[in-house]
């Protein structure tokens, strides 16, 4: 990928430029808790976005996407928003940097990614983080890492139509090789947890069902959670976000909110606690508990939050049947991957059976991605 980027950059824009990269992410547990002020437990992975970038002495950006085989050119004012959806991520990062008082000089760039699109591995956050980091470095803006993550999140909100939480961008910026990050999305306190599960592999099975998070389904679930929190707040004013609520407080307002809102909130309150339980279990080296929490999360995402699908439920049930330690849908849902914690001795049989049975039912094999926990946003030598 690096060589292809460099060759295309030279052909389009000549010599020079610097290479930057950032990572996609997995999330062991803590799904849809970030925008509810709860805990998440992500890690950066060894695939992401890489870009060669050179300041061009103008007030224009010329960006070439190798993956889309397309060139976009745009200015840096609010009215200069580009037509291409992929270019809006770069434009949004430029605008959000400017809004924070940062300097953004025009630049040329060629970029590509090896994050599987639509798999729930947050290719968009990797793209935002690559450019937020690069623009900060090239313009010597001195913006701190927390704010770089928020630049990516604000890009999603203001230019891409997704009211996402901070987890994806945080993991992409703060990722550290060999470690997961427990992040409190309300206070932004975080802690690294070494993650090297001896005797186990972490593997993603991609259903190849593509999701569109900008669809109303994601934002609708967020509204449900906000409605439930508002109902609880009338009796418990200390509840700023749903993660502050106790299960019994939700029960108190059951008759005051739609059943759908109750279900969404029930899942979130349970999930916040599961993250903490998993962190405790990891410190004890108790991977059986980690796995059981993953299965509970899948049940909640499928039945209460309703963001799973037939293909993902099939893979999850198969994992349980084959004594896989843990399995769940990962990411926003509506397609994408299951993340699986598999004992080494079961791995080959699990993958072979999953491919065979999934293909028999759905007509194609799931894609398989082994997970390596890696560094986040960085300059590339």
Secondary structure, DSSP 8 states (H G I E B T S, - for coil): -HHHHHHHHHHHH-S--EEEEEEEEEESS--S-GGGT-EEEEEEEEEEEEEEEEE-SSSEEEEEETTTTEEEEEESSGGG--SSHHHHHHHHHHHHHHHTT-----EEEEEEE-S-TTSSS-HHHHHHHHHHHHHHHHTT----HHHHHHHHHHHHHHHS-----SHHHHHHHH-BTTEEEEEETTT--EEEEE---TTEEEEEEE------TTSHHHHHHHHHHHHHHHHHHTT-TT-SSGGG--HHHHHHTGGGS-HHHHHHHHHHHHHHHHHHHHHHHHHHT-HHHHHHHHHHHHHIIIIIS----HHHHHHHHHHHHTT-SEEEEESS-SSSEEEEEEEHHHHHHHHHHHHHHHHHHHSS--EEEE--B---SEEE-
